[in-house]
């Protein structure tokens, strides 16, 4: 991971290097990436990922491998709510 940038582009807060969990929807399936290196804003919580990290995530989806674990996720519909 590259050296953490000093300032968050979203809010101006201070960034720090941390490991995070990232959820992505790929071809309609939810995939969770654990232990992702990121620069995280201490104020707004936004996680900034370096390009090489994103490329590694994409590459991991192209090679057939067994996931470390499989999780179940509840799906909740809010279709009954009316637009205000």
Helices and strands as residue ranges (DSSP letters): E 15-26, E 29-41, E 47-48, H 51-62
